Amino acid sequence: MRQQIVADWLSADPKLAGVLIQTHAQQRLQQDCLDLLSQSGVALGNRTRVPGITTDHLQPLQTSLRGNTLIFVHGSSAIVNKIKHLAPRLCAGLQEKGWQVNAIRVQVQPRLIKKETKSTKRGLTEENLRNWEAMATQLHDPGLQRAVFALLKHHQRKS
């Protein structure tokens, strides 16, 4: 619904209609590239599937057309190398689909992966300390009781 509202708004203004046309062209180019890379060999010039390339791997693939050069940007160097090897077939396949592509450039753009950070709070909570202290008072072995109180004393210094 919202996409249709935006599309109607863009197409109503002659100055912005070009943006809508470019967006649709970019989407078609992206889809044609995904189709050529993931489908079986007819569009790629052979009769076998492309090993190791599936649509799932290609989702973060970005494409842009600058002049007659198609630029691929992907976060995986393995996928980039596969696309480099397929570039001549891909270029021919896109030309068959009507795209004016004479060259293909491929770039790796690593994605930033946010590492999970561990909790910086260390030691026992106040509730844990109270529970250990209650348990220590009920111990019958004096050596074990001293050890638990030493542990509690050590953790109380940290907090």
C-alpha positions in Angstrom: 0.0 0.0 0.0 2.7 2.5 1.0 4.8 1.6 -2.0 1.9 2.3 -4.3 1.4 5.7 -2.6 5.0 6.6 -3.1 5.0 5.3 -6.7 1.9 7.4 -7.4 3.4 10.5 -5.8 6.7 10.1 -7.8 5.0 9.4 -11.1 2.7 12.4 -10.6 5.6 14.9 -10.6 7.5 15.0 -13.9 10.7 16.0 -12.2 10.5 13.0 -9.8 9.3 10.5 -12.4 12.9 9.9 -13.5 13.7 8.6 -10.0 10.9 6.1 -10.2 12.1 4.9 -13.6 15.7 4.6 -12.4 14.5 2.6 -9.3 12.6 0.2 -11.4 15.5 -0.2 -13.8 17.8 -0.9 -10.9 15.4 -3.5 -9.5 15.2 -5.2 -12.9 19.0 -5.2 -13.2 19.4 -6.7 -9.8 16.8 -9.4 -10.4 18.3 -10.2 -13.9 21.8 -10.6 -12.3 20.4 -12.8 -9.5 18.6 -14.9 -12.1 21.6 -15.3 -14.3 23.8 -16.2 -11.3 21.5 -18.7 -9.7 19.6 -20.4 -12.5 20.9 -23.4 -14.4 23.3 -23.1 -17.3 21.2 -21.9 -20.3 21.7 -18.2 -19.5 25.2 -18.8 -18.4 26.2 -20.7 -21.6 26.4 -24.3 -20.1 24.0 -26.9 -19.0 25.0 -27.2 -15.3 24.1 -25.3 -12.2 26.7 -22.9 -10.9 28.3 -24.7 -8.0 28.2 -22.9 -4.7 26.0 -20.0 -5.7 22.4 -19.9 -4.4 20.0 -17.1 -4.2 20.5 -17.0 -0.4 24.2 -16.2 -0.8 23.4 -13.5 -3.3 20.9 -11.5 -1.2 23.4 -8.9 0.0 24.7 -8.5 -3.6 24.6 -4.9 -4.7 24.6 -3.9 -8.3 24.9 -0.6 -10.1 25.4 0.4 -13.7 27.8 3.2 -14.5 28.0 3.9 -18.1 28.4 0.4 -19.7 30.1 -1.1 -16.7 28.2 -3.2 -14.3 29.6 -3.0 -10.7 29.0 -5.8 -8.2 29.6 -5.2 -4.5 29.4 -8.2 -2.1 30.6 -8.9 1.4 32.1 -12.3 0.7 35.4 -12.6 -1.2 34.4 -16.2 -2.2 31.3 -15.0 -4.0 33.2 -12.1 -5.5 35.7 -14.6 -7.0 33.0 -16.8 -8.4 31.3 -13.7 -10.0 34.7 -12.7 -11.5 35.1 -16.1 -13.1 31.5 -15.9 -14.5 31.8 -12.3 -15.6 32.1 -13.0 -19.4 29.1 -15.3 -19.3 27.2 -12.9 -17.1 28.0 -10.0 -19.4 26.7 -12.0 -22.5 23.6 -13.0 -20.6 22.8 -9.5 -19.6 23.3 -8.3 -23.2 20.8 -11.0 -24.3 18.3 -9.5 -21.9 18.8 -6.1 -23.4 21.2 -4.5 -21.0 24.1 -2.5 -22.5 26.9 -4.0 -20.4 30.4 -4.2 -21.9 32.4 -4.7 -18.7 31.9 -6.1 -15.2 33.8 -4.9 -12.1 33.5 -6.8 -8.9 34.4 -5.4 -5.4 34.5 -6.9 -1.9 32.9 -4.8 0.8 33.2 -6.5 4.1 30.3 -6.1 6.4 30.8 -5.0 9.9 29.8 -7.8 12.3 28.9 -6.6 15.7 30.4 -8.9 18.3 28.3 -9.9 21.2 29.8 -8.3 24.3 29.8 -10.2 27.6 28.4 -8.6 30.7 31.1 -6.5 32.3 29.6 -7.0 35.8 31.6 -9.7 37.6 31.2 -11.2 40.9 28.3 -12.2 43.0 25.2 -10.1 43.3 24.0 -8.9 46.7 21.3 -11.5 46.8 23.9 -14.2 46.0 26.2 -13.0 48.8 23.3 -13.1 51.3 22.4 -16.7 50.2 26.0 -17.9 50.5 26.2 -16.3 53.9 23.0 -18.0 55.1 24.3 -21.3 53.8 27.7 -20.8 55.5 26.1 -20.2 58.9 24.4 -23.6 58.6 27.5 -25.6 57.8 28.8 -28.0 60.4 32.3 -28.3 59.1 34.4 -25.4 60.5 37.0 -25.6 57.8 34.4 -25.4 55.0 32.6 -22.6 56.9 35.9 -20.6 57.1 36.5 -21.2 53.4 33.0 -19.9 52.4 33.4 -16.8 54.6 36.8 -16.1 53.1 35.1 -16.4 49.6 32.4 -14.0 50.7 34.9 -11.6 52.2 36.8 -11.6 48.9 33.7 -10.9 46.8 32.5 -8.2 49.2 35.8 -6.3 48.6 35.2 -6.3 44.8 31.7 -4.8 45.0 
